Amino acid sequence: MAGRLDGSTVLVIGGTRRLGAAIASAAASEGARVSVSSHRPEGDDVLDIDLRDEASVAAAADRLGAVDHVVSTAGMGYRAPIAQMDLARVQEAFSAKITGPLLIAKHFDIRTSLTFFSGQVAWRPGPGTWPTGIANGALSFTATHLAAELAPVRVNTLSPGIVDSGSWDDHGAAKGEFLQAAAQRTLVGSTGTPGDIVQAVLWILTAPFLTGETIRLDGGRR
C-alpha cells in the first residue's frame, strides 16, 4: 500500500533528534525519501545547515537539489529579563525563527511545501519569555508572507503546546509534576505526545488547500 508521501523527497532541518527525528522516521514510513540536517552534523548522511550562516544554507541547498517538502524544527530558545538582554543570544533566537526561514526560502528549490515550528509562548507572554515569544510570533507572520511570495508552494507553521518530547527531561524529578500541571491547564486534560506532532505534520504536508496558516496544537490551552 502506498504511503501518503510515496515518491516525495523530504528534508527535516533539525531532524537528528527528538521531534525532528520522529518526523523524519514517520515521513520515511509514509514512502518519502528523507534527508536530515543539523547545525552540528555527525556522519556523512547528515546535512550541515546552520540557520545563522547563509553559506551553510546555500551549500546544503546546492548539495540536495530540488526537494518536495522542507520541515524546519529549528529553534534556539532564550529567556532573560529585558534589562539583562544578551544581544547575541537574541539574534540567535531570531536567526532560527525569522532570518533562517527566509534563507531557506531563498536558497532551496522547494516544489510543494515548507513547514516551520512556532510555539505557544508567542501567544502567552510572561516575564523573561519575550525573546522566544517574539521570535515564534514573528515566524507565524513570516509563513503567511512567504506563502504569498512562494505560491503555489505552500507555507505553514505548527505551534505546539507542552509536549513530552524529551525537552523537559532536564527537570529531573520535577518533570512529572510539571507535565501534570501543564495537562490540567488544557481543555483535554493532557499534554501532547510526539505522535500528536508527527500526525499533524503529516497532515500539513499532504493538505493541498492549506497555506499561510498557523496550526495551534495545544489541547485548547490558548
Beta strands, then each sheet from edge to edge (+ up, - down):
strand 1: 9-13
strand 2: 33-38
strand 3: 46-48
strand 4: 67-72
strand 5: 110-117
strand 6: 154-160
strand 7: 214-217
sheet 1: 3+ 2+ 1+ 4+ 5+ 6+ 7+
end
